Amino acid sequence: MAPATDAVVGAVPAAKSGVASATNTVARMVSGALGVAIIGSLINSLYANDVGDSLGGLPPGARATAEDSVGAAHAAAAQLPPDAASGVLSAAGDAFTHAMGIGLTVGAALAAAMALLVVRLLRSPRLTAVQVEASVEGAQG
């Protein structure tokens, strides 16, 4: 983050550096919050679908509770007989691991795509021979 902040603040006149720094901070915070919300929603949806499909034999109340979260699945399992409880805990763990794997893969793919976009957009222009010669002459003279 430090190099990004330095680049943003360095790209504006000194009088506007405070505005640039604040804008950079707001963009970073909003992006982080949106990323957590989107990936978290994806993981939650995948978990609820996976665990709901695995717990068809449970009473409806226990099944609905287990679909809410892994913690709720543990609480529901505590109220069930040992055989049913181990099935709920196993299904919840598997569903959470699967959902987390997909969510993190999606997050990594988005980060890689954005990195490629940044590299493409911020690639410095190639200098022509005339520009190189002019800059060398300017430095010597």
Secondary structure, DSSP 8 states (H G I E B T S, - for coil): -HHHHHHHHHTS-GGGHHHHHHHHHHHHHHHHHHHHHHHHHHHHHHHHHHHHHHTTTS-HHHHHHHHH-HHHHHHHHHTS-HHHHHHHHHHHHHHHHHHHHHHHHHHHHHHHHHHHHHHHHS------HHHHHHHHHHHH-
